[in-house]
């Protein structure tokens, strides 16, 4: 059975259900109950194990304040404690092992000055 897919963008409905800028689509094409709700655009998503990473221009997602980048529990849709805080939009995410590669228009992320690109630790959220 194919895995479910996550979608992001700038929308308020998916498949007739209220969803704010992020949703999960089941393998049968239906919209799942997973609903972290972002208050602004979700530009990019990445999945690693039971974590969904999101980047964009949001300031809240998964029930928490998160500045433009967040890690969400793939089961509960709640934001995890991972919080690298980007000072501007995150448009690119790639995951390799314990590293998140992030790109965007930010100048600080993960607690350090990083212009447009950064490597982030998946455990601490700190820039490497």
Backbone bond lengths (Angstrom), bond angles and torsions (degrees), N, CA, C in turn:
res aa  C-N    CA-C-N  psi(-1)  N-CA   C-N-CA  omega(-1)  CA-C   N-CA-C  phi
1 X - - - 1.447 - - 1.524 108.78 -
2 X 1.332 118.12 129.64 1.460 120.58 178.74 1.523 111.14 -65.01
3 X 1.316 115.72 148.39 1.466 121.46 179.02 1.521 109.93 -72.22
4 X 1.314 115.21 157.93 1.459 119.76 175.30 1.525 108.99 -68.03
5 X 1.307 115.15 161.30 1.467 121.86 -179.28 1.514 109.29 -119.27
6 X 1.295 115.94 149.00 1.457 122.65 177.29 1.518 107.92 -109.07
7 X 1.322 116.63 139.79 1.456 121.05 178.12 1.525 109.30 -127.57
8 X 1.307 114.95 146.71 1.453 121.33 176.24 1.509 109.23 -133.03
9 X 1.314 116.70 164.33 1.448 121.62 179.14 1.513 109.88 164.38
10 X 1.322 114.83 -147.93 1.458 122.19 176.74 1.522 106.25 -126.15
11 X 1.333 116.03 90.57 1.464 121.29 -177.00 1.524 109.98 -149.43
12 X 1.320 115.81 164.36 1.460 121.69 178.68 1.531 112.34 -122.40
13 X 1.337 117.55 -9.91 1.468 121.40 179.94 1.525 109.48 -142.37
14 X 1.335 114.98 144.31 1.461 121.90 173.50 1.525 106.82 -139.21
15 X 1.305 116.78 124.67 1.463 120.12 178.65 1.507 113.49 55.62
16 X 1.335 117.06 33.98 1.454 121.70 179.17 1.526 114.47 81.11
17 X 1.339 117.47 0.82 1.466 121.44 179.00 1.523 110.20 -107.53
18 X 1.300 116.05 145.47 1.457 121.54 177.26 1.528 109.74 -69.23
19 X 1.327 116.76 119.95 1.459 123.27 175.83 1.527 107.60 -144.67
20 X 1.321 116.80 130.99 1.463 121.51 -177.29 1.517 111.13 -100.24
21 X 1.316 115.85 93.22 1.467 124.69 166.81 1.526 115.79 71.68
22 X 1.335 118.39 -0.98 1.460 121.90 178.81 1.529 108.37 -156.38
23 X 1.328 116.13 139.95 1.463 119.74 -179.20 1.520 109.95 -156.97
24 X 1.321 114.51 166.38 1.464 121.86 175.26 1.524 107.47 -118.79
25 X 1.323 115.29 131.24 1.460 122.05 178.01 1.523 107.58 -107.14
26 X 1.333 116.17 125.04 1.463 121.09 178.51 1.521 111.03 -70.67
27 X 1.316 116.20 164.05 1.464 121.21 -178.01 1.526 112.29 -61.95
28 X 1.332 118.52 -22.72 1.469 121.01 178.00 1.530 112.39 -88.51
29 X 1.333 117.43 3.20 1.460 122.27 178.23 1.521 114.24 92.92
30 X 1.327 117.76 -5.96 1.463 120.19 178.40 1.530 110.02 -79.77
31 X 1.321 115.63 160.61 1.456 121.71 178.28 1.529 108.04 -89.36
32 X 1.329 116.21 129.22 1.468 119.76 -178.40 1.528 111.32 -78.66
33 X 1.317 116.11 173.07 1.464 121.58 177.26 1.527 112.02 -78.59
34 X 1.325 118.41 -9.96 1.470 123.71 178.89 1.523 108.28 -59.96
35 X 1.330 117.69 121.91 1.465 120.03 -171.46 1.526 112.31 -151.66
36 X 1.342 118.57 79.58 1.464 119.97 -179.78 1.525 113.99 -75.59
37 X 1.319 118.68 -17.73 1.458 121.86 177.73 1.509 114.48 52.09
38 X 1.296 117.59 109.32 1.468 122.89 175.77 1.526 108.50 -106.12
39 X 1.318 117.06 144.23 1.460 119.91 -177.22 1.527 113.62 -85.37
40 X 1.319 117.52 2.27 1.464 121.43 175.24 1.519 107.88 -158.44
41 X 1.294 117.39 -174.58 1.455 124.03 -171.66 1.526 113.16 -57.81
42 X 1.329 115.40 134.98 1.463 123.37 169.15 1.526 105.61 -104.53
43 X 1.320 115.94 112.35 1.461 121.99 -173.31 1.514 113.12 -89.71
44 X 1.338 116.60 -33.66 1.458 120.06 -172.25 1.523 110.25 -146.51
45 X 1.330 116.04 145.39 1.459 122.44 178.89 1.519 109.70 -134.03
46 X 1.317 116.02 148.22 1.458 122.79 173.64 1.514 108.63 -144.04
47 X 1.316 116.53 147.08 1.456 120.96 -178.25 1.523 109.11 -122.48
48 X 1.328 115.38 134.50 1.458 121.88 174.08 1.528 107.40 -139.84
49 X 1.322 116.24 112.60 1.454 120.11 -178.05 1.507 111.12 60.21
50 X 1.325 116.65 -123.44 1.466 121.47 -178.79 1.520 112.62 -100.26
51 X 1.341 116.54 23.14 1.464 121.42 -179.47 1.520 110.19 -122.94
52 X 1.326 115.31 133.88 1.461 122.41 174.04 1.522 107.02 -108.31
53 X 1.322 117.27 120.72 1.459 122.42 177.86 1.526 108.23 -96.33
54 X 1.331 116.17 136.46 1.457 121.58 -178.98 1.517 110.01 -128.17
55 X 1.316 115.38 141.70 1.456 121.91 174.32 1.514 108.90 -131.51
56 X 1.321 116.90 154.73 1.457 120.52 179.09 1.513 111.69 166.49
57 X 1.340 114.66 -140.36 1.465 119.90 -178.70 1.527 112.06 -120.57
58 X 1.313 117.42 16.60 1.467 122.95 -179.10 1.532 112.25 -76.34
59 X 1.340 115.04 161.10 1.467 120.54 172.70 1.526 111.73 -123.23
60 X 1.326 117.49 -10.78 1.460 121.46 170.35 1.522 108.89 -138.36
61 X 1.333 114.62 142.72 1.462 121.73 179.18 1.526 107.62 -164.23
62 X 1.290 117.07 146.85 1.459 120.23 178.26 1.509 113.86 59.78
63 X 1.342 116.57 28.30 1.450 120.96 178.16 1.515 115.56 79.58
64 X 1.342 117.06 8.46 1.469 120.50 -177.93 1.525 110.90 -133.22
65 X 1.308 115.43 159.47 1.448 121.54 171.20 1.530 108.05 -75.61
66 X 1.316 116.33 118.99 1.468 121.96 177.81 1.520 107.42 -142.11
67 X 1.304 116.65 125.12 1.448 121.91 -175.47 1.523 111.86 -90.09
68 X 1.314 115.25 92.06 1.462 125.25 168.00 1.527 116.67 71.78
69 X 1.331 117.46 -2.97 1.463 120.95 176.48 1.531 107.94 -153.32
70 X 1.332 115.56 138.67 1.461 119.02 -176.21 1.520 110.88 -155.67
71 X 1.321 114.64 159.18 1.460 122.65 170.61 1.525 106.72 -115.26
72 X 1.327 116.01 131.05 1.460 122.32 -176.75 1.514 109.87 -119.75
73 X 1.321 116.44 141.36 1.452 121.08 175.45 1.531 108.00 -70.77
74 X 1.335 116.98 125.52 1.459 121.91 -176.16 1.523 112.69 -67.98
75 X 1.323 118.12 -16.59 1.464 121.42 178.58 1.518 111.64 -95.00
76 X 1.328 117.41 -49.41 1.470 121.06 -173.57 1.527 113.90 -91.58
77 X 1.308 118.58 -20.14 1.473 127.26 -174.47 1.527 113.11 72.02
78 X 1.325 117.91 7.05 1.460 121.02 178.30 1.527 111.23 -81.95
79 X 1.322 116.19 148.43 1.460 120.69 175.29 1.526 109.03 -68.03
80 X 1.317 115.65 139.09 1.462 120.43 174.93 1.532 108.50 -82.04
81 X 1.307 116.81 -178.10 1.469 120.33 178.72 1.532 112.22 -75.62
82 X 1.317 118.56 -11.38 1.469 123.78 179.56 1.522 108.70 -62.83
83 X 1.339 116.76 121.72 1.461 119.84 -172.40 1.525 111.80 -151.33
84 X 1.331 118.31 78.82 1.469 120.28 -177.93 1.530 115.74 -74.91
85 X 1.310 119.30 -10.83 1.459 124.13 177.34 1.539 112.82 47.19
86 X 1.305 115.95 104.92 1.474 122.05 173.97 1.526 108.23 -103.41
87 X 1.330 116.91 139.73 1.460 119.80 -177.33 1.526 113.47 -85.55
88 X 1.332 117.89 -0.67 1.458 122.24 172.91 1.529 107.80 -156.10
89 X 1.305 116.80 -177.95 1.459 122.44 -169.52 1.525 114.86 -57.78
90 X 1.336 114.30 144.18 1.464 123.15 172.88 1.524 106.77 -110.00
91 X 1.329 117.15 121.22 1.459 122.15 -174.35 1.521 114.33 -116.59
92 X 1.330 117.43 -12.22 1.461 121.51 -177.05 1.521 108.46 -137.13
93 X 1.327 116.95 134.05 1.460 123.02 172.83 1.518 108.90 -137.46
94 X 1.305 116.25 137.34 1.459 122.36 170.88 1.516 106.75 -140.36
95 X 1.320 115.78 145.16 1.462 120.76 -176.27 1.513 108.87 -119.97
96 X 1.335 114.94 132.12 1.462 120.88 175.10 1.523 107.84 -141.91
97 X 1.322 115.89 106.81 1.461 119.85 -178.67 1.502 111.24 60.92
98 X 1.333 116.56 -121.70 1.464 121.30 -178.29 1.529 112.45 -98.96
99 X 1.331 116.25 22.09 1.462 120.73 -178.90 1.522 110.84 -124.86
100 X 1.331 114.97 134.10 1.460 122.27 171.07 1.525 106.63 -104.93
101 X 1.308 116.37 128.11 1.453 122.20 173.06 1.525 106.18 -96.81
102 X 1.325 117.27 119.89 1.456 121.73 -177.99 1.515 109.69 -119.95
103 X 1.317 116.08 140.14 1.456 121.82 176.11 1.508 110.32 -134.95
104 X 1.316 116.56 150.13 1.456 120.45 179.04 1.509 111.09 171.20
105 X 1.321 115.75 -155.62 1.465 120.85 -176.93 1.523 112.29 -102.08
106 X 1.319 118.03 16.90 1.465 123.01 -178.34 1.530 111.97 -77.72
107 X 1.348 114.88 160.46 1.469 121.11 172.29 1.521 111.10 -121.59
108 X 1.338 117.01 -11.94 1.461 121.32 170.54 1.528 108.23 -137.52
109 X 1.331 114.51 142.52 1.460 121.88 178.24 1.522 107.49 -164.49
110 X 1.275 116.93 146.45 1.458 120.36 177.72 1.510 114.36 60.94
111 X 1.343 116.06 27.68 1.455 120.72 176.63 1.514 115.37 83.73
112 X 1.336 117.70 4.87 1.472 120.67 -177.28 1.520 110.99 -137.96
113 X 1.319 115.61 158.94 1.461 120.76 173.21 1.529 108.24 -71.03
114 X 1.302 115.39 121.32 1.468 122.49 176.51 1.520 106.11 -145.59
115 X 1.305 117.38 120.84 1.452 121.37 -176.60 1.521 110.30 -95.88
116 X 1.322 115.21 109.15 1.466 125.33 172.76 1.520 115.99 71.89
117 X 1.310 119.55 -11.59 1.462 120.29 178.90 1.512 111.24 -156.28
118 X 1.343 115.40 146.86 1.464 119.53 -179.41 1.513 110.86 -158.02
119 X 1.321 114.81 154.11 1.456 122.86 168.98 1.514 106.38 -103.59
120 X 1.328 117.20 128.03 1.456 121.70 -177.54 1.521 110.60 -119.92
121 X 1.319 116.54 138.77 1.440 121.89 176.86 1.530 109.37 -74.47
122 X 1.340 118.09 129.95 1.464 120.83 -177.39 1.525 112.92 -70.11
123 X 1.325 118.19 -16.82 1.466 121.11 178.68 1.513 111.67 -90.67
124 X 1.335 117.19 -49.62 1.463 121.43 -173.12 1.539 113.70 -95.48
125 X 1.318 117.53 -25.30 1.461 121.00 -174.59 1.514 113.33 81.73
126 X 1.328 116.64 -2.01 1.471 120.50 -179.58 1.528 111.23 -76.29
127 X 1.333 115.28 146.49 1.453 120.67 174.71 1.519 109.07 -71.04
128 X 1.298 116.06 142.06 1.478 121.62 -178.98 1.513 109.63 -97.17
